[in-house]
Amino acid sequence: MKNENRFKLLPFFLILVLFILGYIFTNPFRTKKLTEQEKNSIPYKGNEVLVFKSNKSELDTIRITKINIQTHPPNLGDIFWAKNTEVLRVHYDINCKNCDAIITYEVQNFSSKTNIYYDLKINEKKYYHGTNFKTFKKLKTRTVKVNGTVYDDVILIERKEKIKKLNARLDSIFYQNMYAIDKLYCSKSKGFVRFEINPNEYWELIAE
């Protein structure tokens, strides 16, 4: 009687195995996409000119050129387990084909997170910061006065004290010739309005 029950369940297990195998082997033909909420959180449209001034009276201009969404294939070692992923980049006019994205949204294959990377080159120096969209959308807006202009929709993205020491070690290994941003002030409507490298060095938006 037990053997009969096992034979009855065999087609079910075969179908389940075929379903799992089919899912795995067709993964490379599917794409894990950015959500509309993630894409709509980008403050730029692709034709902005931003003028920044430092507290040391230095001036520089950032020109946003375009916003591009691409599909990236999975890593070769993950090809049967992972999907293609969407990556959104906000490009600006620096002479660097591989690092000309001021904002990058990158969907993660084996996580529900979408990572966000900020990379700014200003006054011949490179600055970077990062977070993820889950953290980003939980941040509350605040009112901030920058260079005489009041912005009431600003999100403050800052590095946590407990990871600054770890980041300092990683910075020296992975981010040579780059400077970490401790605090990044981002208006939901205007984009970056201020970023602080440390308490003694910051840049502010003065015109757009």
N, C-alpha and C positions, 0 to 999 in steps of 0.2 A: 504493500500500500504506500509506503514511504517513497519507494522508487517511482511509482506512478505519479505522485505529487511532484517529484523532482522533474520528471519529463514534462509535466504540464507547465512548470515554471521556466523551462529551458528557452522557449521562444521569447519570453519576456526578457530574459537576461541577454539573449543574442541581440534583440532590438536595442536594448540599453547600451550594450557595448558598441554597436554600429553607430548609434546616435552620438556617443562620446567621441568615437574616432572621427566621425564626420565633422563634429564641431571643431576638433583639434586641427584637422587637416584643411579645413576651410577658413580657419582664423586669419591667415595671411591675406585673404580676399575681402576681409571686413575692415572697417575703419572706426576707431574710437574717436568721436568728434568732440570739439568744444561745444559747450552749451550756448544758447543765445544770450543768457545772462552774463556769461564770461565775455563773449564778444562785445556785448553792449557796454561793458564796464571800461572799455578803452576810451580815454578822453579825447583822443586825436582823430582827425579825419584823413590826414595825409597831406596837408598843404600849409602847415603852421610854421611861423618863424618866431622863435623864442629868444629873447635877449636876457641874459643873466649877468648879475653884478655880484662880486664877492664883497665880504666885509673888509677886504684889502684894496678895494676900488678897482679890481680887475674886471674887464668886460669880455664877454664872448657870446656868440650866437649859435643856436642850434636850429637847423632847418629840417622839419619832418617832411619826408619825401613821399612815402607810400605805406600802406598797410597790406600785408600779404599773408595769406593762409596757404600752407602747403601740407601735403600728406607724406609722412615719413614711414618707410617700411620698418618692420621690427628688426632687431639685431639678428645676425645670422644664427646665433646659438639659441634664440628664442622663437625662431620662425614658425614652429608648429604650435607654440603655446601663446603667442602674442598676436595682437591685431596691428594694423597700421594705425598711426596716431597723427592727429592734427597738431600743427604748430603755427601759432600766429606771431608775426613779427611786425613791429612798428619801426620802419627804417628811417635813418636820417643821414645827412650828407657828410660822412667822414670817409676818408680814403682808406677803407679797410673792408674788403669784400666779405670776409668771414666774421666780422664783428660790428656790422653796421646796423644792428638792431638796438634801439634804445629801450624797448620793452619786448619781452618774449613770453608768450603763454604756451606752455608745453604740457599736453595731456600725458599722464603716466599710465603705462600699460597694466602694471600689477598693483595699482592703487587707485583709490577714488579721487585722489588729489590731482589738481592741475597746478603745476609749479609756475611761478612768475619770477622772471629775472629782469632787473633793471641795470642797464649799462650806459653810462654817460661819459663821453669824452668832451672835456671842456678845458680851455686854457692849456692844451697839450697834455693834460693828465686824464687818466681813466678812473672812473669811480663806479662802484657796483653795489648792488643790494639785492635782496631776494626774499620772497615769502611764498605762500600758496594761496589759492583762491578761497579756500574754506576759511582761512585766517583773515584774509582781506575783507570778505563780505561781512564778517562779524564786527569789524571796527566801526565805531560810531563817528559820525561827522562832527566837526567842531568849527568854530569861527576863529579865523586867524587873520591878523593884519600884516600884510607883507608890502613893504615899500610904499606905504600910504594907501594901499588898496585892501578892502575888507572882503575876504572870501568866507562864505558861511557853509561851504560844503566840502571842507578839507578833511582828509583822512591822514592820520599820522601813522606811518609804518616805521617801526624802530627795531633795532637789534636788542635782544634781551641781554641784560647784564651777565646772566649766568653762562651765556655761550660766547661772550666777547673774548675771553681768554683762549678758548678753543679756536675761535675764528682767527685770532691773531696768529696762531701757529699754522692754521691751514692757509691763511693769506700768504704767508711767506713761501709756501710750497706751490700752491695752485694759482695765485693771483699776483705774481711778480709784476712790479711796475704798475700795480693798480691800488686804489685806495678804497677802503670800505666806507660806506655811508652809514652813520649811526642813526640819523633821523631823516626820513623822506616825507615831505608834506605834499600831498597830491590832491588837488581840487578835482571833484568829479566832473566838472564842466570845463575847466581850463588846463588840467594836467599838472605837471610839476610846477610848484610855486616857490619852493624852498627846499634845500637839502643841506644837512649839517654833516661835515666830516668829523668834527669833534667840537667841543664847546667854544673853541677859539677860531674855527674856520667854517664859514658857511657861504652859500650862494643863494641869491633871491631873484625871482622873475621881476624885471622892471618894465618890460614891454613885450607885446605879441602882435 
